[in-house]
Amino acid sequence: MTVRTRFAPSPTGYLHLGGARTALFSWAYARHFGGTFILRIEDTDLERSTPEAVQAILDGMNWLGLHHDEGPFFQMQRMDRYREVVGQMLEAGSAYYCYCTPEEVEAMRERQRAAGEKPRYDGTWRPEPGKTLPPVPEGRKPVVRFRNPLDGDVTWNDLVKGPITISNRELDDLIIARPDGTPTYNFCVSVDDWDMQITHVIRGDDHVNNTPRQINILRALGASLPQYGHVPMILGADGEKLSKRHGAVSVMEYPAQGYLPEAMLNYLARLGWSHGDEEIFSMEQFCAWFDLDHLSKSPAQFNPEKLAWLNNHYIKQSDNARLEALVRPVMEREGAQFEGGPDLQAVIALLKERASTINELADAAMLFYRQPAPDAALLAQHVTDAVKPALAQFGKQCETVEWNKAALSALLKEVLATNKLKMPQLAMPLRLILTGQLQTPAIDAVLELLGRETVLARLAKFSK
């Protein structure tokens, strides 16, 4: 058997973290077994589906590198197929026309609630041997309902949760086609999984209640059943359902915030799955390891600090040329003046060890590409009469010193010894004068990157 998985989002909003994790698990399962990963867009909710949401899903999948082997398939382009299957089911007697209005069905349910019963469609139009159906109301278009089994159970061995059994008495005859002929969600999913020969359905556990309905439809069609695995949801660190305040935003917000796709993939892979104590791994390694036996049955908790830690790891591991391509546009938006400044890749090499995001890296790099504007009060505090002779000596010797980190470090120590100062007494005013801020990387590294000409010009400007 060739493993065939699918990711089937509804384009009624952005691709969020939960959806991205479902896509990752489905993709990795197919890759692990050398199978096929299918992308399907379930766009039958015409009121809420938008082209923008479709594009957001495609963009998110592309950024993450979760490339599909087949698709994307759009349900709205498969309407003829759904109508064909509805016709077959009506002919076979596994579906029937129902002429109840929504108001009549709601009144039916109200009576059941009042009697302490579970509200459900009561089968008014369900054909049975010896049963006389009501007269067909004139001018009323019917829905089509699935003839769900009245007795017995639906049982499947969930690949994550283990055996699950739901009684058919809990399920009523769901609508599979609306009065205008458009099919409904559970019906379309069942037909799609059948036609696309899906072998494994990996999805969020909010779909558990849909599974027995889909199994019954597939059985009525004489189709083979996929195996189902329902992954627990992602919660915030406070144990509540993930919301925008926890970071439940579009996946495409994360590249905008400066996250790398490999960090996001690595992080999502560890949300509810584990391989021993392994925390950091490539997607090649993940696909080699991934199985459903090690998926947790408990909800995972989103931890933005852990994501930032992983992102820092991948930034440190990244090629400086790649980082430059990501950092430069961010800096340009912030007004960076690159002309006459140091090589950006050299600056990145100095700064990337401490950066948790591309945006943090860009922000840190800005000190090399803008004119410093030191605070007057800080200058008065750090540029004291005791320090000024040392600054003058340092500036004079900068004219001839060999311009590299080692030579500049030796010069700093020489000036400190001559003036009987400690390193912070000289480094702090130098940082202020040269960069406008007190916190920078090592001052000798900053001096080397700024270059002799810039350092002399800024020291001279200050001395005036």
C-alpha positions, -999 to 999 in steps of 0.1 A, spaced: 0 0 0 13 35 -9 7 59 19 -14 88 8 -21 117 33 -38 150 28 -40 185 44 -74 199 38 -78 234 52 -109 256 48 -100 290 33 -121 310 58 -91 325 75 -53 324 77 -31 293 82 -27 292 119 -2 272 141 -26 243 146 -32 239 109 5 242 101 13 214 126 -14 192 111 1 199 76 36 191 90 25 158 105 6 147 74 35 157 51 61 140 73 41 108 76 39 106 38 76 114 35 85 87 61 69 60 40 78 74 6 42 82 0 21 110 -15 11 143 2 -20 159 -12 -32 195 -6 -70 200 -8 -88 233 -3 -122 228 12 -139 259 -1 -176 250 -1 -184 276 26 -191 303 0 -200 330 25 -167 328 44 -142 315 19 -120 341 2 -93 341 -24 -71 360 1 -74 331 26 -65 306 -1 -34 326 -10 -25 329 27 -27 291 30 -5 286 -1 20 312 11 22 296 45 28 261 31 54 275 7 73 294 34 74 263 56 85 242 26 57 217 30 54 211 -7 25 189 -19 28 161 -45 -8 165 -58 -31 194 -58 -41 219 -47 -76 205 -54 -106 228 -48 -139 213 -38 -159 240 -57 -143 226 -89 -157 191 -80 -194 199 -78 -203 177 -108 -187 147 -90 -205 154 -58 -239 156 -76 -231 124 -94 -225 106 -61 -256 121 -45 -276 108 -74 -261 73 -70 -269 73 -33 -305 84 -39 -308 56 -64 -293 31 -40 -315 41 -12 -286 52 11 -299 88 8 -334 104 5 -351 137 -1 -363 156 30 -388 184 27 -387 197 63 -380 234 66 -353 246 90 -381 260 112 -398 226 113 -365 208 122 -359 234 150 -394 229 164 -388 192 163 -356 196 183 -373 219 208 -400 193 215 -372 167 221 -353 190 244 -385 196 264 -390 159 267 -354 154 279 -343 137 247 -312 144 226 -323 169 198 -320 153 164 -339 149 131 -367 124 137 -368 107 103 -401 123 91 -391 118 55 -369 87 59 -384 59 38 -391 27 56 -410 -5 46 -447 0 51 -443 37 60 -464 63 43 -445 95 38 -462 130 41 -474 146 9 -447 166 -9 -452 203 -2 -458 222 -35 -429 245 -46 -405 235 -18 -370 223 -27 -358 194 -6 -325 187 11 -309 153 6 -302 134 38 -279 104 44 -296 73 56 -275 67 87 -277 32 103 -302 31 132 -284 5 152 -249 -6 160 -218 13 166 -190 30 146 -156 19 160 -122 28 147 -87 23 162 -75 59 163 -38 62 155 -34 87 183 -61 82 208 -66 44 205 -100 26 201 -130 50 198 -167 38 196 -197 60 189 -232 46 188 -252 51 156 -281 62 179 -260 93 186 -260 102 149 -290 115 130 -295 115 92 -273 144 83 -279 166 53 -255 159 24 -270 183 -1 -287 216 5 -319 228 -13 -298 244 -41 -279 212 -46 -246 223 -30 -231 194 -10 -222 197 27 -189 193 45 -189 157 58 -202 144 24 -176 163 4 -147 151 27 -159 115 24 -161 116 -14 -127 134 -17 -110 109 6 -125 80 -15 -116 95 -49 -81 106 -38 -74 72 -22 -64 87 11 -49 60 34 -43 81 65 -62 111 78 -42 130 104 -61 160 117 -70 179 149 -92 162 175 -119 188 169 -128 164 140 -134 133 161 -172 138 160 -171 140 122 -153 107 118 -182 83 125 -204 102 100 -177 100 74 -170 63 80 -207 56 76 -209 75 43 -178 57 30 -193 24 40 -225 32 22 -204 40 -9 -186 7 -7 -153 26 -3 -123 14 16 -117 33 49 -86 54 57 -70 51 91 -77 81 113 -54 99 138 -67 128 158 -41 151 172 -48 170 205 -51 208 201 -24 234 210 -30 254 242 -15 286 254 11 285 283 -19 292 307 -37 261 296 -64 280 277 -73 275 240 -47 292 218 -58 327 209 -42 358 194 -28 369 227 -8 336 228 5 339 193 -24 323 173 -19 345 144 -13 337 107 18 316 101 29 344 78 32 368 107 62 348 118 85 356 89 74 392 93 85 390 129 119 375 119 115 338 124 131 313 101 110 284 86 133 257 99 129 270 135 91 270 131 91 235 116 114 222 144 92 238 170 59 226 156 73 191 153 80 190 191 44 202 199 29 169 208 56 146 194 89 135 207 119 113 198 137 107 231 153 139 243 160 153 209 152 190 207 170 202 175 168 183 143 165 188 105 133 180 86 152 151 69 159 136 104 123 143 115 108 125 85 131 95 92 120 94 128 83 104 125 56 80 134 22 83 151 31 60 180 50 89 197 23 115 194 10 127 227 -26 121 237 -26 153 257 -28 189 244 5 206 237 13 240 251 27 269 229 58 284 244 71 315 225 103 315 245 111 280 233 104 291 197 127 321 201 155 299 215 152 276 185 152 306 162 184 318 178 200 284 172 191 285 135 202 321 130 236 312 145 238 282 121 227 302 91 250 314 63 258 351 66 248 357 30 214 342 36 210 363 67 220 395 48 192 389 23 167 388 52 182 416 73 189 442 47 153 449 37 143 453 74 172 478 79 163 497 47 128 502 61 144 516 93 165 541 73 199 524 74 227 543 56 248 515 40 270 538 20 304 541 37 294 516 63 310 483 71 304 450 53 270 439 64 279 402 65 308 410 88 284 429 111 260 399 110 288 375 120 295 397 150 259 400 162 240 369 152 250 349 183 226 369 205 198 375 181 165 356 186 149 370 154 159 385 121 143 417 133 164 418 165 195 412 143 185 440 120 179 463 150 213 455 165 230 461 132 216 495 128 242 510 152 267 506 123 245 523 97 232 555 113 246 587 127 250 585 164 230 609 185 243 604 221 222 616 250 237 648 264 231 637 300 248 604 294 278 621 278 281 644 308 280 613 331 306 593 312 329 618 294 345 632 325 376 654 328 395 622 339 386 605 307 391 633 282 429 630 280 426 592 273 401 599 245 424 624 230 454 600 232 433 572 217 421 593 189 456 604 180 470 569 180 441 556 159 455 576 130 485 552 127 475 519 145 471 488 124 433 485 119 424 451 132 408 438 164 440 426 180 459 458 174 429 480 186 426 459 217 463 464 225 459 501 219 430 503 243 450 486 270 480 509 264 458 540 268 442 526 299 476 519 315 490 553 306 459 571 321 454 547 350 419 539 340 398 507 339 382 494 307 346 506 314 359 542 320 371 544 284 348 519 267 316 535 278 324 570 265 337 555 233 305 536 228 284 567 233 305 589 210 308 562 182 274 546 183 251 567 205 244 538 229 260 522 259 252 486 250 272 472 221 294 442 213 330 443 224 344 477 218 374 465 198 351 446 175 329 477 170 360 498 163 373 473 137 339 472 118 333 510 119 366 516 102 394 541 108 378 569 88 344 567 106 360 564 141 383 594 135 355 615 121 332 609 150 359 614 176 369 646 159 333 658 158 330 652 195 363 670 203 350 701 187 
